[in-house]
Amino acid sequence: MNALGKISSFNENQIMANTSIDHAFTATSLTSAASDPTYAGALSFMRRRYTKSLEGADAVVWGIPFDAAVSNRPGARFGPQAIRRASAILDNDPQYPFNRDLFEGMAVIDYGDCLLDYGNHQETPATIEREATKILSSGAFLMSMGGDHFVTWPLLKAHAAKHGPLALVQFDAHQDTWFDDGKRIDHGSFVGRAVRDGVIDPTRSIQVGIRTHAPRDCGIRIVYGHEVEDMSATQIAKTILEHVGDAACYITFDIDCLDPAFAPGTGTPVAGGPSSAKMLSVLQKLGGLDIKGADIVEVAPAYDHADITAIAGAAVAMHYLGLLAERRSRR
């Protein structure tokens, strides 16, 4: 059956009418289809079941509502809520551009959020790392939603403890390699710390969309914003694939990689960035990577009246799951 026929059949069987509500709580299976109205129902990520049980989960969606490490505008602590809300638009259709029901053969849960003490930020890194380690020990793929970009530091540590030093694929307007004394809680220095501590392999790591200068590059390959502007999505993806090769990698997507026209709701917006269409196309072409974990960070919805940024963030997160579903189908 051709792709059009497949989609038509799916719609006839699944989309005729809304037959249930609050699938996040009423789902009877981790792979069951949701039929909540787009405008109603409990807002888990893509209507996946809310649960703290990791049993049977192939992938876990997890929120980290932390933004105390920002150097400019706060508000990314509301990112997980906003991304979940925006993901409701990703109804139970075959997801574009993957042309498949992502959850038909892949059990995905929404694990809720990481509990953090807002009055004791010094405890935050260890708490995130400990909780991430618990999730990873189940064997599930972890897709995290920030939060500011500092949350990637403990996430990297947890993933590297399991897989060894990782290639970092970073979509960002900033290098995040500023001075770090090893104790800072700072969204602009964690990459330098990760290189210094051997958590990532700089020779296989790459940063895409950079539109600022830091004092050092730590040996990481940089694709600057003006280069992204001149390259096609296929060329960008090829550059990433060739540089990372077969190394185990972690993808982090700071939403400020996008131009503020496509992501106004973020803490440190930088003009001159790519469109959401271009970067989503790049992500879709990264199926050849050995992705061990991923995150979407720095969505701060208060600066965005129309959920533009959250919609882009939800699409990035969906693309991570789409890549994972494609990889599982090839086994």
Secondary structure, 3 states (H helix, E strand, C coil): CCHHHHHHHHHHHHCCCCCCCCHHHHCCCCCCCCCCCCCCCCCCHHHCEECCCCCCCCEEEEEECCCCCCCCCCCHHHHHHHHHHHHHHCCCCCECCCCECCCCCCCEEEEEECCCCCCCHHHHHHHHHHHHHHHHCCCCEEEEEECCHHHHHHHHHHHHHHHCCEEEEEECCCCCCCCCCCCCCCCCCHHHHHHHCCCECHHHCEEEEECCCCCCCCCCEEEEHHHHHHCCHHHHHHHHHHHHCCCEEEEEEEHHHCCCCCCCCCCCCCCCCCCHHHHHHHHHCCCCCEEEEEEEECCCHHHCCCCHHHHHHHHHHHHHHHHHHHHHHCC
